Amino acid sequence: MKYELDNGITVWGRPDDYLKLEDNNIVAFDHKTKSKAPENVHLSYQLQLDVYSFLLKKMGYDTTNKAYLAFYYPDECELHKGMPFNCTILEVKTDLSRVDKLVDKAYTVLEGDLPDSHENCEYCKWNQEIINF
């Protein structure tokens, strides 16, 4: 899915799957692997699901501010005797305003003046090498 905003920035993403809920809302469903049961939802996953909900809304789908994560992780087992896996599914509340704030910040940075270069900046050194090439 992708959506171009009025400021020219395109937001895009593709969840692993979609679910149609009993109330006919469509929500994102994403799969993750971990070494152990999840204790919380990492901020990067939260933003990812926020973007998916944002895109569903912008694309005109009936949706609600939630998404689902399925975490797959190994169970205790003996070496060389198979590896059973567990699955934990978490419902995650999404917030479309976080996407709006991120896009606004990105636009400000992209449209702003370039910062001054610095002799200790690795990117500045790399950029100068490209220019000299």
MODELLER restraints for C-alpha pairs under 7 A, 6 or more apart:
rsr = mdl.restraints
at = mdl.atoms
rsr.add(forms.Gaussian(group=physical.xy_distance, feature=features.Distance(at['CA:1:A'], at['CA:12:A']), mean=5.52, stdev=0.5))
rsr.add(forms.Gaussian(group=physical.xy_distance, feature=features.Distance(at['CA:1:A'], at['CA:13:A']), mean=5.59, stdev=0.5))
rsr.add(forms.Gaussian(group=physical.xy_distance, feature=features.Distance(at['CA:1:A'], at['CA:14:A']), mean=5.90, stdev=0.5))
rsr.add(forms.Gaussian(group=physical.xy_distance, feature=features.Distance(at['CA:1:A'], at['CA:55:A']), mean=6.72, stdev=0.5))
rsr.add(forms.Gaussian(group=physical.xy_distance, feature=features.Distance(at['CA:2:A'], at['CA:10:A']), mean=6.66, stdev=0.5))
rsr.add(forms.Gaussian(group=physical.xy_distance, feature=features.Distance(at['CA:2:A'], at['CA:11:A']), mean=5.55, stdev=0.5))
rsr.add(forms.Gaussian(group=physical.xy_distance, feature=features.Distance(at['CA:2:A'], at['CA:12:A']), mean=3.98, stdev=0.5))
rsr.add(forms.Gaussian(group=physical.xy_distance, feature=features.Distance(at['CA:2:A'], at['CA:13:A']), mean=6.48, stdev=0.5))
rsr.add(forms.Gaussian(group=physical.xy_distance, feature=features.Distance(at['CA:2:A'], at['CA:55:A']), mean=6.83, stdev=0.5))
rsr.add(forms.Gaussian(group=physical.xy_distance, feature=features.Distance(at['CA:3:A'], at['CA:10:A']), mean=5.53, stdev=0.5))
rsr.add(forms.Gaussian(group=physical.xy_distance, feature=features.Distance(at['CA:3:A'], at['CA:11:A']), mean=5.36, stdev=0.5))
rsr.add(forms.Gaussian(group=physical.xy_distance, feature=features.Distance(at['CA:3:A'], at['CA:12:A']), mean=6.31, stdev=0.5))
rsr.add(forms.Gaussian(group=physical.xy_distance, feature=features.Distance(at['CA:3:A'], at['CA:55:A']), mean=6.75, stdev=0.5))
rsr.add(forms.Gaussian(group=physical.xy_distance, feature=features.Distance(at['CA:4:A'], at['CA:10:A']), mean=4.16, stdev=0.5))
rsr.add(forms.Gaussian(group=physical.xy_distance, feature=features.Distance(at['CA:4:A'], at['CA:11:A']), mean=6.32, stdev=0.5))
rsr.add(forms.Gaussian(group=physical.xy_distance, feature=features.Distance(at['CA:13:A'], at['CA:52:A']), mean=6.50, stdev=0.5))
rsr.add(forms.Gaussian(group=physical.xy_distance, feature=features.Distance(at['CA:15:A'], at['CA:28:A']), mean=6.01, stdev=0.5))
rsr.add(forms.Gaussian(group=physical.xy_distance, feature=features.Distance(at['CA:15:A'], at['CA:29:A']), mean=6.45, stdev=0.5))
rsr.add(forms.Gaussian(group=physical.xy_distance, feature=features.Distance(at['CA:15:A'], at['CA:30:A']), mean=5.70, stdev=0.5))
rsr.add(forms.Gaussian(group=physical.xy_distance, feature=features.Distance(at['CA:15:A'], at['CA:52:A']), mean=6.83, stdev=0.5))
rsr.add(forms.Gaussian(group=physical.xy_distance, feature=features.Distance(at['CA:16:A'], at['CA:29:A']), mean=6.26, stdev=0.5))
rsr.add(forms.Gaussian(group=physical.xy_distance, feature=features.Distance(at['CA:16:A'], at['CA:30:A']), mean=4.96, stdev=0.5))
rsr.add(forms.Gaussian(group=physical.xy_distance, feature=features.Distance(at['CA:16:A'], at['CA:31:A']), mean=6.58, stdev=0.5))
rsr.add(forms.Gaussian(group=physical.xy_distance, feature=features.Distance(at['CA:17:A'], at['CA:28:A']), mean=6.16, stdev=0.5))
rsr.add(forms.Gaussian(group=physical.xy_distance, feature=features.Distance(at['CA:17:A'], at['CA:29:A']), mean=5.01, stdev=0.5))
rsr.add(forms.Gaussian(group=physical.xy_distance, feature=features.Distance(at['CA:17:A'], at['CA:30:A']), mean=6.21, stdev=0.5))
rsr.add(forms.Gaussian(group=physical.xy_distance, feature=features.Distance(at['CA:18:A'], at['CA:26:A']), mean=6.54, stdev=0.5))
rsr.add(forms.Gaussian(group=physical.xy_distance, feature=features.Distance(at['CA:18:A'], at['CA:27:A']), mean=5.58, stdev=0.5))
rsr.add(forms.Gaussian(group=physical.xy_distance, feature=features.Distance(at['CA:18:A'], at['CA:28:A']), mean=4.62, stdev=0.5))
rsr.add(forms.Gaussian(group=physical.xy_distance, feature=features.Distance(at['CA:18:A'], at['CA:29:A']), mean=5.22, stdev=0.5))
rsr.add(forms.Gaussian(group=physical.xy_distance, feature=features.Distance(at['CA:19:A'], at['CA:26:A']), mean=5.61, stdev=0.5))
rsr.add(forms.Gaussian(group=physical.xy_distance, feature=features.Distance(at['CA:19:A'], at['CA:27:A']), mean=5.35, stdev=0.5))
rsr.add(forms.Gaussian(group=physical.xy_distance, feature=features.Distance(at['CA:19:A'], at['CA:28:A']), mean=6.35, stdev=0.5))
rsr.add(forms.Gaussian(group=physical.xy_distance, feature=features.Distance(at['CA:19:A'], at['CA:29:A']), mean=6.44, stdev=0.5))
rsr.add(forms.Gaussian(group=physical.xy_distance, feature=features.Distance(at['CA:20:A'], at['CA:26:A']), mean=4.63, stdev=0.5))
rsr.add(forms.Gaussian(group=physical.xy_distance, feature=features.Distance(at['CA:20:A'], at['CA:27:A']), mean=6.63, stdev=0.5))
rsr.add(forms.Gaussian(group=physical.xy_distance, feature=features.Distance(at['CA:25:A'], at['CA:62:A']), mean=4.98, stdev=0.5))
rsr.add(forms.Gaussian(group=physical.xy_distance, feature=features.Distance(at['CA:25:A'], at['CA:63:A']), mean=4.46, stdev=0.5))
rsr.add(forms.Gaussian(group=physical.xy_distance, feature=features.Distance(at['CA:25:A'], at['CA:64:A']), mean=6.39, stdev=0.5))
rsr.add(forms.Gaussian(group=physical.xy_distance, feature=features.Distance(at['CA:26:A'], at['CA:61:A']), mean=6.83, stdev=0.5))
rsr.add(forms.Gaussian(group=physical.xy_distance, feature=features.Distance(at['CA:26:A'], at['CA:62:A']), mean=6.06, stdev=0.5))
rsr.add(forms.Gaussian(group=physical.xy_distance, feature=features.Distance(at['CA:26:A'], at['CA:63:A']), mean=4.92, stdev=0.5))
rsr.add(forms.Gaussian(group=physical.xy_distance, feature=features.Distance(at['CA:27:A'], at['CA:53:A']), mean=6.90, stdev=0.5))
rsr.add(forms.Gaussian(group=physical.xy_distance, feature=features.Distance(at['CA:27:A'], at['CA:63:A']), mean=6.03, stdev=0.5))
rsr.add(forms.Gaussian(group=physical.xy_distance, feature=features.Distance(at['CA:27:A'], at['CA:66:A']), mean=6.67, stdev=0.5))
rsr.add(forms.Gaussian(group=physical.xy_distance, feature=features.Distance(at['CA:27:A'], at['CA:67:A']), mean=5.35, stdev=0.5))
rsr.add(forms.Gaussian(group=physical.xy_distance, feature=features.Distance(at['CA:28:A'], at['CA:52:A']), mean=6.35, stdev=0.5))
rsr.add(forms.Gaussian(group=physical.xy_distance, feature=features.Distance(at['CA:28:A'], at['CA:53:A']), mean=6.93, stdev=0.5))
rsr.add(forms.Gaussian(group=physical.xy_distance, feature=features.Distance(at['CA:28:A'], at['CA:67:A']), mean=5.02, stdev=0.5))
rsr.add(forms.Gaussian(group=physical.xy_distance, feature=features.Distance(at['CA:28:A'], at['CA:68:A']), mean=6.31, stdev=0.5))
rsr.add(forms.Gaussian(group=physical.xy_distance, feature=features.Distance(at['CA:29:A'], at['CA:67:A']), mean=6.04, stdev=0.5))
rsr.add(forms.Gaussian(group=physical.xy_distance, feature=features.Distance(at['CA:29:A'], at['CA:68:A']), mean=4.73, stdev=0.5))
rsr.add(forms.Gaussian(group=physical.xy_distance, feature=features.Distance(at['CA:29:A'], at['CA:69:A']), mean=5.82, stdev=0.5))
rsr.add(forms.Gaussian(group=physical.xy_distance, feature=features.Distance(at['CA:30:A'], at['CA:68:A']), mean=6.37, stdev=0.5))
rsr.add(forms.Gaussian(group=physical.xy_distance, feature=features.Distance(at['CA:30:A'], at['CA:69:A']), mean=4.97, stdev=0.5))
rsr.add(forms.Gaussian(group=physical.xy_distance, feature=features.Distance(at['CA:30:A'], at['CA:70:A']), mean=6.25, stdev=0.5))
rsr.add(forms.Gaussian(group=physical.xy_distance, feature=features.Distance(at['CA:31:A'], at['CA:69:A']), mean=5.81, stdev=0.5))
rsr.add(forms.Gaussian(group=physical.xy_distance, feature=features.Distance(at['CA:31:A'], at['CA:70:A']), mean=4.80, stdev=0.5))
rsr.add(forms.Gaussian(group=physical.xy_distance, feature=features.Distance(at['CA:31:A'], at['CA:71:A']), mean=6.10, stdev=0.5))
rsr.add(forms.Gaussian(group=physical.xy_distance, feature=features.Distance(at['CA:32:A'], at['CA:70:A']), mean=6.08, stdev=0.5))
rsr.add(forms.Gaussian(group=physical.xy_distance, feature=features.Distance(at['CA:32:A'], at['CA:71:A']), mean=4.84, stdev=0.5))
rsr.add(forms.Gaussian(group=physical.xy_distance, feature=features.Distance(at['CA:32:A'], at['CA:72:A']), mean=6.26, stdev=0.5))
rsr.add(forms.Gaussian(group=physical.xy_distance, feature=features.Distance(at['CA:33:A'], at['CA:71:A']), mean=5.50, stdev=0.5))
rsr.add(forms.Gaussian(group=physical.xy_distance, feature=features.Distance(at['CA:33:A'], at['CA:72:A']), mean=4.75, stdev=0.5))
rsr.add(forms.Gaussian(group=physical.xy_distance, feature=features.Distance(at['CA:33:A'], at['CA:73:A']), mean=5.90, stdev=0.5))
rsr.add(forms.Gaussian(group=physical.xy_distance, feature=features.Distance(at['CA:34:A'], at['CA:71:A']), mean=6.69, stdev=0.5))
rsr.add(forms.Gaussian(group=physical.xy_distance, feature=features.Distance(at['CA:34:A'], at['CA:72:A']), mean=6.17, stdev=0.5))
rsr.add(forms.Gaussian(group=physical.xy_distance, feature=features.Distance(at['CA:34:A'], at['CA:73:A']), mean=5.06, stdev=0.5))
rsr.add(forms.Gaussian(group=physical.xy_distance, feature=features.Distance(at['CA:35:A'], at['CA:73:A']), mean=5.32, stdev=0.5))
rsr.add(forms.Gaussian(group=physical.xy_distance, feature=features.Distance(at['CA:35:A'], at['CA:74:A']), mean=6.45, stdev=0.5))
rsr.add(forms.Gaussian(group=physical.xy_distance, feature=features.Distance(at['CA:36:A'], at['CA:73:A']), mean=5.35, stdev=0.5))
rsr.add(forms.Gaussian(group=physical.xy_distance, feature=features.Distance(at['CA:36:A'], at['CA:74:A']), mean=6.76, stdev=0.5))
rsr.add(forms.Gaussian(group=physical.xy_distance, feature=features.Distance(at['CA:37:A'], at['CA:73:A']), mean=6.36, stdev=0.5))
rsr.add(forms.Gaussian(group=physical.xy_distance, feature=features.Distance(at['CA:49:A'], at['CA:67:A']), mean=6.36, stdev=0.5))
rsr.add(forms.Gaussian(group=physical.xy_distance, feature=features.Distance(at['CA:49:A'], at['CA:94:A']), mean=6.51, stdev=0.5))
rsr.add(forms.Gaussian(group=physical.xy_distance, feature=features.Distance(at['CA:50:A'], at['CA:94:A']), mean=4.94, stdev=0.5))
rsr.add(forms.Gaussian(group=physical.xy_distance, feature=features.Distance(at['CA:50:A'], at['CA:95:A']), mean=5.68, stdev=0.5))
rsr.add(forms.Gaussian(group=physical.xy_distance, feature=features.Distance(at['CA:50:A'], at['CA:96:A']), mean=5.80, stdev=0.5))
rsr.add(forms.Gaussian(group=physical.xy_distance, feature=features.Distance(at['CA:50:A'], at['CA:99:A']), mean=6.62, stdev=0.5))
rsr.add(forms.Gaussian(group=physical.xy_distance, feature=features.Distance(at['CA:51:A'], at['CA:99:A']), mean=6.18, stdev=0.5))
rsr.add(forms.Gaussian(group=physical.xy_distance, feature=features.Distance(at['CA:53:A'], at['CA:65:A']), mean=6.57, stdev=0.5))
rsr.add(forms.Gaussian(group=physical.xy_distance, feature=features.Distance(at['CA:53:A'], at['CA:94:A']), mean=6.83, stdev=0.5))
rsr.add(forms.Gaussian(group=physical.xy_distance, feature=features.Distance(at['CA:53:A'], at['CA:96:A']), mean=6.98, stdev=0.5))
rsr.add(forms.Gaussian(group=physical.xy_distance, feature=features.Distance(at['CA:54:A'], at['CA:96:A']), mean=5.43, stdev=0.5))
rsr.add(forms.Gaussian(group=physical.xy_distance, feature=features.Distance(at['CA:56:A'], at['CA:63:A']), mean=6.71, stdev=0.5))
rsr.add(forms.Gaussian(group=physical.xy_distance, feature=features.Distance(at['CA:57:A'], at['CA:63:A']), mean=6.36, stdev=0.5))
rsr.add(forms.Gaussian(group=physical.xy_distance, feature=features.Distance(at['CA:65:A'], at['CA:93:A']), mean=5.83, stdev=0.5))
rsr.add(forms.Gaussian(group=physical.xy_distance, feature=features.Distance(at['CA:65:A'], at['CA:94:A']), mean=4.85, stdev=0.5))
rsr.add(forms.Gaussian(group=physical.xy_distance, feature=features.Distance(at['CA:65:A'], at['CA:95:A']), mean=6.47, stdev=0.5))
rsr.add(forms.Gaussian(group=physical.xy_distance, feature=features.Distance(at['CA:66:A'], at['CA:91:A']), mean=6.75, stdev=0.5))
rsr.add(forms.Gaussian(group=physical.xy_distance, feature=features.Distance(at['CA:66:A'], at['CA:92:A']), mean=5.42, stdev=0.5))
rsr.add(forms.Gaussian(group=physical.xy_distance, feature=features.Distance(at['CA:66:A'], at['CA:93:A']), mean=4.36, stdev=0.5))
rsr.add(forms.Gaussian(group=physical.xy_distance, feature=features.Distance(at['CA:66:A'], at['CA:94:A']), mean=4.97, stdev=0.5))
rsr.add(forms.Gaussian(group=physical.xy_distance, feature=features.Distance(at['CA:67:A'], at['CA:91:A']), mean=5.92, stdev=0.5))
rsr.add(forms.Gaussian(group=physical.xy_distance, feature=features.Distance(at['CA:67:A'], at['CA:92:A']), mean=5.26, stdev=0.5))
rsr.add(forms.Gaussian(group=physical.xy_distance, feature=features.Distance(at['CA:67:A'], at['CA:93:A']), mean=6.58, stdev=0.5))
rsr.add(forms.Gaussian(group=physical.xy_distance, feature=features.Distance(at['CA:67:A'], at['CA:94:A']), mean=6.84, stdev=0.5))
rsr.add(forms.Gaussian(group=physical.xy_distance, feature=features.Distance(at['CA:68:A'], at['CA:89:A']), mean=6.73, stdev=0.5))
rsr.add(forms.Gaussian(group=physical.xy_distance, feature=features.Distance(at['CA:68:A'], at['CA:90:A']), mean=5.61, stdev=0.5))
rsr.add(forms.Gaussian(group=physical.xy_distance, feature=features.Distance(at['CA:68:A'], at['CA:91:A']), mean=4.66, stdev=0.5))
rsr.add(forms.Gaussian(group=physical.xy_distance, feature=features.Distance(at['CA:68:A'], at['CA:92:A']), mean=5.77, stdev=0.5))
rsr.add(forms.Gaussian(group=physical.xy_distance, feature=features.Distance(at['CA:69:A'], at['CA:89:A']), mean=5.55, stdev=0.5))
rsr.add(forms.Gaussian(group=physical.xy_distance, feature=features.Distance(at['CA:69:A'], at['CA:90:A']), mean=5.24, stdev=0.5))
rsr.add(forms.Gaussian(group=physical.xy_distance, feature=features.Distance(at['CA:69:A'], at['CA:91:A']), mean=6.64, stdev=0.5))
rsr.add(forms.Gaussian(group=physical.xy_distance, feature=features.Distance(at['CA:70:A'], at['CA:87:A']), mean=6.51, stdev=0.5))
rsr.add(forms.Gaussian(group=physical.xy_distance, feature=features.Distance(at['CA:70:A'], at['CA:88:A']), mean=5.71, stdev=0.5))
rsr.add(forms.Gaussian(group=physical.xy_distance, feature=features.Distance(at['CA:70:A'], at['CA:89:A']), mean=4.33, stdev=0.5))
rsr.add(forms.Gaussian(group=physical.xy_distance, feature=features.Distance(at['CA:70:A'], at['CA:90:A']), mean=6.49, stdev=0.5))
rsr.add(forms.Gaussian(group=physical.xy_distance, feature=features.Distance(at['CA:71:A'], at['CA:87:A']), mean=5.48, stdev=0.5))
rsr.add(forms.Gaussian(group=physical.xy_distance, feature=features.Distance(at['CA:71:A'], at['CA:88:A']), mean=5.20, stdev=0.5))
rsr.add(forms.Gaussian(group=physical.xy_distance, feature=features.Distance(at['CA:71:A'], at['CA:89:A']), mean=6.22, stdev=0.5))
rsr.add(forms.Gaussian(group=physical.xy_distance, feature=features.Distance(at['CA:72:A'], at['CA:85:A']), mean=6.48, stdev=0.5))
rsr.add(forms.Gaussian(group=physical.xy_distance, feature=features.Distance(at['CA:72:A'], at['CA:86:A']), mean=5.70, stdev=0.5))
rsr.add(forms.Gaussian(group=physical.xy_distance, feature=features.Distance(at['CA:72:A'], at['CA:87:A']), mean=4.63, stdev=0.5))
rsr.add(forms.Gaussian(group=physical.xy_distance, feature=features.Distance(at['CA:72:A'], at['CA:88:A']), mean=6.75, stdev=0.5))
rsr.add(forms.Gaussian(group=physical.xy_distance, feature=features.Distance(at['CA:73:A'], at['CA:85:A']), mean=5.45, stdev=0.5))
rsr.add(forms.Gaussian(group=physical.xy_distance, feature=features.Distance(at['CA:73:A'], at['CA:86:A']), mean=5.42, stdev=0.5))
rsr.add(forms.Gaussian(group=physical.xy_distance, feature=features.Distance(at['CA:73:A'], at['CA:87:A']), mean=6.58, stdev=0.5))
rsr.add(forms.Gaussian(group=physical.xy_distance, feature=features.Distance(at['CA:74:A'], at['CA:83:A']), mean=6.47, stdev=0.5))
rsr.add(forms.Gaussian(group=physical.xy_distance, feature=features.Distance(at['CA:74:A'], at['CA:84:A']), mean=5.88, stdev=0.5))
rsr.add(forms.Gaussian(group=physical.xy_distance, feature=features.Distance(at['CA:74:A'], at['CA:85:A']), mean=4.25, stdev=0.5))
rsr.add(forms.Gaussian(group=physical.xy_distance, feature=features.Distance(at['CA:74:A'], at['CA:86:A']), mean=6.00, stdev=0.5))
rsr.add(forms.Gaussian(group=physical.xy_distance, feature=features.Distance(at['CA:75:A'], at['CA:83:A']), mean=6.93, stdev=0.5))
rsr.add(forms.Gaussian(group=physical.xy_distance, feature=features.Distance(at['CA:75:A'], at['CA:84:A']), mean=5.48, stdev=0.5))
rsr.add(forms.Gaussian(group=physical.xy_distance, feature=features.Distance(at['CA:75:A'], at['CA:85:A']), mean=5.27, stdev=0.5))
rsr.add(forms.Gaussian(group=physical.xy_distance, feature=features.Distance(at['CA:75:A'], at['CA:86:A']), mean=6.10, stdev=0.5))
rsr.add(forms.Gaussian(group=physical.xy_distance, feature=features.Distance(at['CA:77:A'], at['CA:83:A']), mean=6.10, stdev=0.5))
rsr.add(forms.Gaussian(group=physical.xy_distance, feature=features.Distance(at['CA:117:A'], at['CA:124:A']), mean=5.94, stdev=0.5))
rsr.add(forms.Gaussian(group=physical.xy_distance, feature=features.Distance(at['CA:118:A'], at['CA:124:A']), mean=6.76, stdev=0.5))
